[in-house]
Amino acid sequence: MATATKLDPTKLADWEIAEASEKNMRTIYEIAEKLGLEKEELLPHGHYIGKVDFNKVLKRLESRPDGKYIDVTAITPTPLGEGKSTTTIGLTQGLGKRGKNITAAIRQPSGGPTMNIKGSAAGGGLSQCIPLTEFSLGFTGDINAIMNSHNLAMVALTSRMQHEFNYDDEQLASRNLRRLNINPRNIQMGWIIDFCAQALRNMVIGIGGKMDGFMMESHFAIAVSSEVMAILAVAKDLADFRERIGRIVVAYDKNGKPVTTEDLEVAGAMTAWMANAINPNLIQTIEGQPVFVHAGPFANIAIGQSSIIADRVALKLSDYHVTESGFAADIGFEKFWNLKCRYSGLVPHAAVVVATIRALKAHGGAPLPVPGKPLDPVYKEEGLEWVEKGTENLIHCINVVKKAGVNPVVCINAFYTDTDNEINLVKRTCEEAGARVAVSKHWQYGGDGALELADAVIDACNEPNNFKFLYELETPLRHRIEMIAEDVYGADGVEYSPAALDKAKSIEQDKELSKLGTCMVKTHLSLSDNPNLKGVPKGWKLFIRDILTYKGAGFVVPVAGDIKLMPGTASSPAYRKIDVDTQTGKVKGLF
C-alpha cells in the first residue's frame, strides 16, 4: 500500500492523492480474500473492482451473527458538504488501525454532482476510496442500468399510448394488446438522465406526425431519484426486486385506476436490465479496507441510502460495519431510521453525526459559503460567537438521533484552519447535550487521524440502545407527515396545497397505499422547507405542495417547498476542471 502519511492533502488535490495511492493498491482478489469471500462469490470487474454474489454469501453465512451496525449522518450542511463520505471512510480506516474486522458501505456517485459542485463522494484527502476515476465515472454500470430500466418503462408507456390512439380495439387485439385507456393528463413517471439538466425539467414530447408518438407534456428527473433506484436500495433479493418493479405505477387510466409496469408487460425486461446491478460493488479505501458501494445519493429527493443488500452482506462478513445516509439527520438519518431499518429489520448500534466548524459558523450567521467562490475570511479566523450560535443546529440533530433510541457520536470533522478554542466549545456543547464527541483529522492524516473517533464509536456500540420507529405504518399519512415535520424538522405544523391535500385524503382511504412508508422530499440546506433559513428556524410550517406514490419501492413521497427532482448545474461546475492527460490517459481534476 502507498504510505498515506507521506501525502499532504493541504498541498495535493484529491485526484493526485488517489493517483499516488493507486500505484500500490491491493487487487480485488486480495480485498476479497481479506474479507473472507470465497472464489465463486467474487465477480471481478478488472483488477481492482468487483461485484459480490450476495445470494451465495448470505446463504453460506446465514447462521453467522451480524457485526456492529453504525450509521453516518450529519448536521445540516452548507452547499459544499461537510464530509460524511470522508468521515465514513476515515472511521473505517480508524477502526482498521484499531485492528477491527471492518467494512463500509457508501452510495454510488451520480454524474450530476460529480460534474457539478459536490464532487463524486469518494471521500477526500487521506480518507477516500479508490480507484477514484472508475468509481466516479460510471463504475460498474449500475446507474446506467437504472436509466435503461426506468426509461424502458417510459418507452413502453408512450408507445402504448401512440398505438391506442391510432388503432381501434380490433386492431389492438390483432397485435395482442388490450386497451389500457391511459389518461395523458395523469402520467406519474417521466424520463431520467444522470446529470443536473434544468433545461429538461419541463418539455413536450411526441411532436410531429402520428408515427412520432403521442404528444403530451413530460419531464426529466435525475437518475438517482428514480423509483428503480429506490427499489435497488430497499429490495431484499432478486425475487423481492422483481415483485416491486412490477408494482411501479407509471400512469392512471381515465377511470382513475393505476397502470403499472406489469400492465405494460415491461416489468420483466426492466428487471433484466438490473439483474447484475443488484449485486453490490466492492472497492477499497486508500489504506486497504473493503468498501461496498451500492444504490445512490440525494436523500433530499430520494431515499439516499446505501442498499439493504450491501449492509446485510457486510454485517455477515465483518465485526463492524459503517453505512452512510445522505445529507443531515433530519433527512438521511430519518429515512434510515423509519424506512431502511423498517424494511431491513436491522437495528443500528450507533450513529455518527458529522459536524464542521465551517457549517456551525454558517448556521450561526457567518456569510454563507458559495460554491465556486473563495471562502469568506471568517472561515479561516476564530469566530466563537458564530460557532456557539451554530451549535443549536448540532444539538437539534443530536436530539433527532436520540429520538430513535440510538447512541449518538458527534464527529468534529476538523479542518486545519479550525482553532482549539472553537473545537473545545463544540466538545463542551456535545457533552452537555449527552452525546459522545470526538475530534477527527482523517482528511489530513487518514486512519491515524480517526483513532479518537473509532474509540468513541466502539464505546457507543458496546452500550445498549432503545431503538424505536417514529411512527407505525397504521398511523394516518397526514399524522405521519406532522410527526416528521414537528418532531424531526421542528416545524409548528403542516400546510398543504389543494392538490396535495386531495391526494393525502385519497391515500388515507386506500387500504394498500395508506400503509406505505413515508419518504419526504425536502431541501437539505435547512431544517425547514426554505433553504435560506439556517440554524434551527422557529415559527414556520412545512408546506406540502405535492404527494407522489412509489408503490413499488413502498413509499408515499410528500414533496415540500419548491424543491425539484431535477437539480440544476451551477455557473462554475466541476467539469470545467476535469480533463485527461493525453500522454498517460489519466483523468485529472476529479474530487
BELKABEL-V922827 format. One record per pair of residues at least 6 apart in sequence whose C-alpha atoms are under 8 Angstrom apart, sorted by the first residue. I is the first residue (numbers start at 1). J is the second residue. Records with the same first field share a line. If there is no record, write none. Layout:
I->J / J
This chain:
1->21 / 24 / 25 / 26 / 286 / 287 / 288
2->20 / 21 / 22 / 23 / 24 / 25 / 286 / 287
3->21
4->21 / 126 / 286 / 287 / 445 / 446
5->445 / 446
7->17 / 126
8->444
9->17 / 125 / 126 / 443 / 444
10->444
13->125 / 589 / 591
14->124 / 125 / 590 / 591
15->132 / 588 / 589 / 590 / 591
16->588
17->125 / 126
18->128 / 129 / 130 / 131 / 132 / 286
19->132
21->286
22->130 / 131 / 286
25->286 / 288
26->48 / 288
27->47 / 48
28->44 / 47 / 48 / 49 / 50 / 282 / 283
29->47 / 48
31->283 / 284 / 288 / 289 / 290
32->38 / 42 / 290
35->290 / 317 / 318
36->317
37->57
40->53
41->52 / 53 / 54 / 56 / 57
42->50 / 51 / 52 / 53
43->50 / 51 / 52 / 53
44->50 / 51
45->51 / 140
48->131 / 283
49->281 / 282 / 283
50->281 / 282 / 283
51->279 / 280 / 281 / 282
52->279 / 280 / 281 / 282
53->279 / 280
54->279 / 280 / 309 / 310 / 313
55->237
57->313
58->312 / 313 / 316
61->316
62->316
64->316
65->316
66->315 / 316 / 318 / 319
67->315 / 316 / 317 / 318 / 319 / 320 / 321
68->315 / 319 / 320 / 321 / 348 / 349 / 461
69->315 / 320 / 321 / 322 / 323 / 347 / 348 / 349 / 350
70->320 / 321 / 322 / 323 / 348 / 349 / 350 / 351 / 352
71->322 / 323 / 324 / 325 / 333 / 348 / 350 / 351 / 352
72->84 / 87 / 88 / 322 / 323 / 324 / 325 / 351 / 352 / 353 / 354
73->84 / 324 / 325 / 326 / 327 / 328 / 329 / 332 / 333 / 351 / 352 / 353 / 354
74->82 / 84 / 327 / 328 / 329 / 352 / 353 / 354 / 355 / 397
75->327 / 328 / 329 / 353 / 354 / 355 / 393 / 394 / 397
76->327 / 328 / 329 / 330 / 359 / 393 / 524 / 525 / 526 / 527
77->327 / 328 / 359 / 524 / 525
78->359 / 362 / 368 / 369 / 525
79->118 / 369 / 370 / 371 / 525
80->117 / 118 / 369 / 370 / 371
81->118
82->354 / 355 / 356 / 359 / 413
83->123 / 124 / 354 / 413
84->123 / 324 / 327 / 354
85->106 / 121 / 122 / 123 / 128 / 324
86->121 / 122 / 123 / 124 / 125 / 127 / 128 / 442 / 443
87->123 / 127 / 354 / 413 / 442 / 443
88->104 / 106 / 123 / 322 / 323 / 324
89->104 / 123 / 127 / 128 / 129 / 285
90->126 / 127 / 128 / 442 / 443 / 446 / 447 / 449 / 450
91->322 / 442 / 447 / 450 / 451 / 453 / 454
92->102 / 103 / 104 / 289 / 322 / 447
93->127 / 285 / 287 / 289 / 446 / 447 / 448 / 450
94->446 / 447 / 448 / 449 / 450 / 451 / 453 / 454
95->101 / 102 / 447 / 451 / 454 / 455
96->102 / 289 / 447
97->447 / 448 / 451
98->451 / 454
100->319 / 320
101->318 / 319 / 320
102->289 / 290 / 318 / 319 / 320 / 321 / 322
103->289 / 290 / 291 / 292 / 314 / 318 / 320 / 321 / 322
104->290 / 291 / 292 / 314 / 321 / 322 / 323
105->291 / 292 / 293 / 294 / 306 / 310 / 311 / 314 / 321 / 322 / 323 / 324
106->291 / 292 / 293 / 294 / 305 / 306 / 323 / 324
107->293 / 294 / 295 / 296 / 297 / 304 / 305 / 306 / 307 / 324
108->121 / 135 / 293 / 294 / 295 / 296 / 297
109->120 / 121 / 122 / 135 / 136 / 296 / 297
110->120 / 136 / 143 / 194 / 195 / 223 / 224 / 296 / 297
111->120 / 136 / 137 / 138 / 194 / 195
112->194 / 195 / 196 / 222 / 569
113->119 / 120 / 195 / 196
114->120 / 121 / 136 / 574 / 575 / 590 / 591
115->195 / 573 / 574 / 575
116->196 / 569 / 570 / 572 / 573 / 574 / 575
117->371 / 372 / 570 / 572 / 573 / 574
119->574 / 590 / 591
120->136 / 590 / 591
121->591
122->128 / 129 / 130 / 132 / 135 / 136 / 591
123->129
124->443 / 591
125->442 / 443 / 444 / 446
126->286 / 442 / 443 / 444 / 445 / 446
127->285 / 286 / 442 / 443 / 446 / 447
128->285 / 286
129->283 / 284 / 285 / 286 / 291
130->283 / 284 / 285 / 286
131->283 / 284
132->590
133->587 / 590
136->590
138->144
140->281
141->277
142->274 / 277
143->194 / 223 / 224
145->273 / 274 / 277
146->223 / 226 / 228 / 229 / 273 / 274
147->192 / 193 / 194 / 223
148->270 / 273
149->228 / 269 / 270 / 271 / 273 / 274
150->191 / 192 / 226 / 227 / 228 / 270
151->191 / 192
152->266 / 270
153->250 / 261 / 264 / 266 / 267 / 270
154->189 / 190 / 191 / 250
156->264 / 266
157->250 / 264
158->213 / 214
159->213 / 214
160->264
161->182 / 213 / 214
162->210 / 211 / 213 / 214
163->172
164->172 / 179 / 180 / 181
165->214
166->210
169->178 / 179
172->178 / 179
180->253 / 259
181->253 / 254
182->251 / 252 / 253 / 254 / 259
183->251 / 252 / 253 / 254
184->216
186->251 / 252 / 253
187->250 / 251 / 252
188->249 / 250 / 251 / 252 / 548
189->249 / 250 / 251
190->218 / 219 / 220 / 221
191->218 / 219 / 220 / 221
192->220 / 221 / 222 / 223 / 226
193->220 / 221 / 222 / 223
194->222 / 223 / 224
195->222 / 223
196->222 / 566 / 567 / 568 / 569
197->222 / 566 / 567 / 568 / 569
198->566 / 567 / 568 / 569
200->219 / 220 / 221
201->219 / 220 / 221 / 566
202->217 / 218 / 219 / 220
203->217 / 218 / 219
204->215 / 216 / 217 / 218 / 219
205->213 / 214 / 215 / 216 / 217 / 218
206->212 / 213 / 214 / 215 / 216
207->213 / 214 / 215
220->566
221->565 / 566
222->565 / 566 / 567
223->229
224->296 / 297 / 298 / 302
225->298 / 301 / 302 / 565
226->302
227->248 / 550 / 552 / 553
228->245 / 553
229->295 / 296
230->295 / 302 / 303 / 553
231->241 / 244 / 245 / 552 / 553
232->241 / 278 / 295 / 307
233->294 / 295 / 296 / 303 / 305 / 306 / 307 / 308 / 309
234->307 / 308 / 309 / 340 / 343 / 344 / 553
235->241 / 244 / 307 / 308 / 309
236->308 / 309 / 344
237->278 / 309
238->275 / 278
241->271
242->267 / 268 / 271
243->552
244->551 / 552 / 553
245->261 / 267 / 270 / 271 / 552 / 553
246->260 / 261 / 262 / 267 / 268 / 552
247->260 / 261 / 262 / 551 / 552
248->260 / 261 / 550 / 551 / 552 / 553
249->258 / 259 / 260 / 261 / 549 / 550 / 551 / 552
250->258 / 259 / 260 / 261
251->258 / 259 / 260
252->258 / 259
253->259
261->267
279->309
280->292 / 293 / 294 / 309 / 310
281->292 / 293 / 294
282->290 / 291 / 292 / 293
283->290 / 291 / 292 / 293
284->290 / 291
285->291
287->447
292->310 / 314
293->306 / 310
294->306 / 307 / 310
295->304 / 305 / 306 / 307
296->304 / 305 / 306
297->303 / 304 / 305 / 326
298->304 / 326 / 327
299->305 / 325 / 326 / 327 / 331 / 332 / 521
300->326 / 327 / 331 / 332 / 520 / 521 / 522 / 523 / 524
301->520 / 521 / 522 / 564 / 565
302->519 / 521
303->332 / 335 / 519
304->325 / 326 / 332
305->324 / 325 / 326 / 332 / 336 / 340
306->323 / 324 / 325
308->340 / 344
311->321 / 323
314->321
315->321
325->332 / 333 / 336
326->332 / 333
327->524
328->397 / 524
329->353 / 397 / 398 / 400 / 401
330->397 / 400 / 488 / 489 / 527
331->520 / 522 / 524
333->401
334->400 / 488
335->519
337->404 / 469
338->469 / 470 / 471 / 517
339->517 / 518 / 519
341->347
342->469
347->467
348->406 / 467
349->406 / 407 / 460 / 461 / 462 / 463 / 464 / 465
350->406 / 407 / 408 / 409 / 457 / 460 / 461
351->401 / 406 / 407 / 408 / 409
352->408 / 409 / 410 / 411 / 457
353->397 / 398 / 408 / 409 / 410 / 411
354->410 / 411 / 412 / 413
355->394 / 410 / 411 / 412 / 413
356->412 / 413 / 414 / 415
357->387 / 412 / 413 / 414 / 415 / 418 / 422 / 423
358->379
359->390
360->386 / 387 / 388 / 389 / 390 / 391 / 393 / 394
361->379 / 383 / 386 / 387 / 389 / 390
362->368 / 369 / 386 / 390 / 534
363->386 / 387 / 389 / 390 / 391 / 393 / 534 / 535
364->385 / 386 / 387 / 388 / 389 / 390 / 391 / 534 / 535
365->386 / 389 / 390 / 534
366->378 / 386
367->376
369->375 / 376
371->572
372->572 / 573
379->417
380->417 / 418
381->417 / 418
382->418 / 419 / 421 / 422
383->422
384->421 / 422 / 425
387->422 / 425 / 426
388->425 / 426
389->535
390->535
391->426 / 429
392->535 / 536
393->535 / 536
395->429 / 430 / 433
396->536
398->408 / 410 / 433 / 435
400->487 / 488
401->407 / 408
402->408
403->470
404->466 / 467 / 468 / 469 / 470
405->465 / 466 / 467 / 468
406->465 / 466 / 467
407->435 / 460 / 461 / 463 / 465
408->435 / 436 / 460
409->435 / 436 / 437 / 438 / 456 / 457 / 460
410->430 / 435 / 436 / 437 / 438
411->437 / 438 / 439 / 440 / 453
412->423 / 437 / 438 / 439 / 440
413->439 / 440 / 441 / 442
414->439 / 440 / 441
415->441
416->444
423->439
427->437 / 438
430->436 / 437
431->437
436->456 / 460
437->453 / 456
438->452 / 453 / 456
439->450 / 452 / 453
440->449 / 450 / 451 / 452 / 453
441->449 / 450
442->448 / 449 / 450
443->449
470->483 / 484
471->480 / 483
473->514 / 515 / 516 / 517
474->514 / 515
475->515
476->508 / 514
477->504 / 507 / 508 / 514 / 518
478->504
480->518
481->494 / 518
482->493 / 494
485->491 / 492 / 493 / 494 / 542
486->492 / 493
489->527 / 528
490->527 / 528 / 536 / 537 / 538
491->528 / 538 / 539 / 540 / 541 / 542
492->538 / 539 / 540 / 541 / 542
493->540 / 541 / 542
494->541 / 542 / 543 / 544
495->541 / 542 / 543 / 544
496->543 / 544 / 545
497->543 / 544 / 545 / 546
499->545 / 546
500->544 / 545 / 546 / 547
503->546 / 547
504->547
507->513 / 514
508->514
513->551 / 556
516->551 / 554 / 555 / 556
517->554 / 555 / 556
518->555 / 556 / 557 / 558
519->555 / 556 / 557 / 558
520->557 / 558 / 559 / 560
521->557 / 558 / 559 / 560 / 563
522->529 / 559 / 560 / 561 / 563
523->529 / 530 / 531 / 560 / 561 / 563
524->531
525->531 / 532 / 534
526->532 / 533 / 534 / 535
527->533 / 534 / 535 / 536 / 537
528->537 / 540 / 542
529->542 / 543 / 560 / 561 / 562
530->561
542->560 / 561
543->560 / 561
544->558 / 559 / 560 / 561
545->558 / 559 / 560 / 561 / 562
546->558 / 559 / 560
547->556 / 557 / 558 / 559
548->556 / 557 / 558 / 559
549->555 / 556 / 557
550->556 / 557
574->590
577->589 / 590
578->587 / 588 / 589 / 590
579->587 / 588 / 589
580->586 / 587 / 588
581->587 / 588
